[in-house]
Amino acid sequence: MSKKILFAGALVVALAPVGAFAQSGGGAAAGATTGAVGGAIVGGPVGAAIGGVTGAIVGGLAEQQQPKFRQYVVTQDVPSYRVQEEIRVGATLPASGVQYYEVPAEYGVSNYRYTVVNETPVLVDPGTRRIVQVIR
């Protein structure tokens, strides 16, 4: 039992730089991977699933950056795209009719784009058009 705890501790220490990268804007994919590995160590398969979701969220804007980013979007006078569906993480935006914009480098999420849906700024993975973060 103590060998498992020692191994888990060593693995967490070894993964710390990867976790720091994910939190500094490494993206949802890196955050999800790090979270899943860390969760698997602590809680097995269920921990891996929970850690992966939590890690993916870390890849977006930090909570304290959101008001500043929201204000930035307002100053850009970006048109709002209307949808009937609920705006939520994981929803896919249509292939046409939506304009995506680069996120300024100061926010550290260069792998995403932003747009405005139903008057709400969202971060989007440009490859899949999936919403990765809703900025409230």
C-alpha positions as CSV (number, residue, x, y, z in Angstrom):
1,M,0.0,0.0,0.0
2,S,2.7,2.5,0.9
3,K,4.5,1.7,-2.4
4,K,1.3,2.8,-4.3
5,I,1.2,6.0,-2.3
6,L,4.9,6.7,-2.9
7,F,4.5,6.0,-6.6
8,A,1.4,8.2,-6.9
9,G,3.2,11.0,-5.1
10,A,6.2,10.7,-7.4
11,L,4.0,10.7,-10.4
12,V,2.2,13.9,-9.2
13,V,5.5,15.6,-8.7
14,A,6.7,14.5,-12.2
15,L,3.5,15.9,-13.7
16,A,3.5,19.2,-12.0
17,P,5.2,21.0,-14.9
18,V,2.6,19.7,-17.3
19,G,-0.2,20.9,-15.0
20,A,1.4,24.3,-14.8
21,F,1.6,24.4,-18.6
22,A,-2.1,23.6,-18.8
23,Q,-3.0,26.3,-16.3
24,S,-1.0,28.9,-18.1
25,G,-2.9,28.7,-21.3
26,G,-1.8,25.3,-22.6
27,G,-5.3,24.6,-23.7
28,A,-8.1,22.4,-22.9
29,A,-6.5,19.3,-24.4
30,A,-3.4,19.6,-22.2
31,G,-5.5,20.4,-19.2
32,A,-7.8,17.5,-19.8
33,T,-4.9,15.1,-20.2
34,T,-3.2,16.3,-17.0
35,G,-6.5,16.2,-15.1
36,A,-7.3,12.7,-16.3
37,V,-3.9,11.4,-15.3
38,G,-4.1,13.0,-11.9
39,G,-7.6,11.9,-11.3
40,A,-6.8,8.3,-12.3
41,I,-4.0,8.3,-9.7
42,V,-6.3,9.5,-6.9
43,G,-9.6,7.9,-7.8
44,G,-9.2,5.3,-10.6
45,P,-11.5,5.5,-13.7
46,V,-14.1,7.8,-12.0
47,G,-11.3,10.1,-10.9
48,A,-9.9,10.1,-14.4
49,A,-13.2,11.2,-15.9
50,I,-13.7,14.0,-13.4
51,G,-10.1,15.1,-13.6
52,G,-10.3,15.2,-17.4
53,V,-13.4,17.5,-17.4
54,T,-11.9,19.7,-14.7
55,G,-8.6,19.9,-16.5
56,A,-10.3,20.9,-19.8
57,I,-11.9,23.8,-18.1
58,V,-8.5,25.1,-16.9
59,G,-7.5,25.5,-20.5
60,G,-9.7,28.5,-21.0
61,L,-9.7,32.0,-19.4
62,A,-9.1,32.1,-15.7
63,E,-12.1,33.4,-13.7
64,Q,-10.4,36.7,-12.8
65,Q,-9.7,37.3,-16.6
66,Q,-13.3,36.9,-17.7
67,P,-14.7,40.4,-16.8
68,K,-11.7,42.1,-18.5
69,F,-12.1,39.9,-21.6
70,R,-15.9,40.5,-21.6
71,Q,-15.2,44.2,-21.6
72,Y,-12.7,43.8,-24.4
73,V,-15.3,42.0,-26.5
74,V,-17.8,44.8,-25.9
75,T,-15.3,47.4,-27.1
76,Q,-14.8,45.4,-30.3
77,D,-18.5,45.8,-31.2
78,V,-18.7,42.2,-32.4
79,P,-22.1,41.2,-33.8
80,S,-24.1,38.6,-31.8
81,Y,-25.1,35.4,-33.5
82,R,-28.6,34.2,-32.4
83,V,-29.3,30.5,-31.7
84,Q,-32.4,28.8,-30.2
85,E,-30.4,26.2,-28.2
86,E,-28.9,26.8,-24.8
87,I,-25.4,28.3,-24.9
88,R,-23.2,25.7,-23.1
89,V,-19.8,24.2,-23.2
90,G,-19.6,21.4,-25.7
91,A,-22.3,22.8,-28.1
92,T,-21.2,23.0,-31.7
93,L,-21.8,26.2,-33.6
94,P,-23.0,26.2,-37.3
95,A,-20.5,25.8,-40.1
96,S,-21.6,29.1,-41.7
97,G,-22.9,32.4,-40.6
98,V,-20.7,32.7,-37.5
99,Q,-17.6,35.0,-37.5
100,Y,-14.7,34.0,-35.2
101,Y,-12.1,36.4,-33.9
102,E,-8.6,36.0,-32.5
103,V,-8.2,36.2,-28.7
104,P,-5.5,38.8,-27.8
105,A,-2.2,37.2,-26.7
106,E,-2.5,38.8,-23.2
107,Y,-5.2,36.2,-22.4
108,G,-3.0,33.2,-23.2
109,V,-5.5,31.2,-25.1
110,S,-4.2,31.5,-28.6
111,N,-5.5,28.1,-29.6
112,Y,-9.1,29.3,-29.4
113,R,-11.2,32.0,-31.1
114,Y,-14.1,34.0,-29.7
115,T,-17.5,35.0,-31.0
116,V,-20.7,36.3,-29.4
117,V,-23.8,34.1,-29.2
118,N,-27.1,35.4,-27.9
119,E,-25.2,38.5,-26.5
120,T,-22.7,36.2,-24.6
121,P,-19.0,36.0,-25.5
122,V,-17.8,32.4,-25.9
123,L,-14.5,30.8,-26.6
124,V,-14.6,28.3,-29.5
125,D,-12.2,25.6,-30.7
126,P,-11.8,26.7,-34.4
127,G,-11.2,23.2,-35.6
128,T,-14.4,21.7,-34.3
129,R,-16.5,24.9,-33.8
130,R,-17.3,23.6,-30.2
131,I,-17.8,26.1,-27.4
132,V,-15.1,25.5,-24.8
133,Q,-16.0,28.3,-22.4
134,V,-18.9,30.6,-21.9
135,I,-17.8,34.0,-20.6
136,R,-20.5,35.2,-18.1
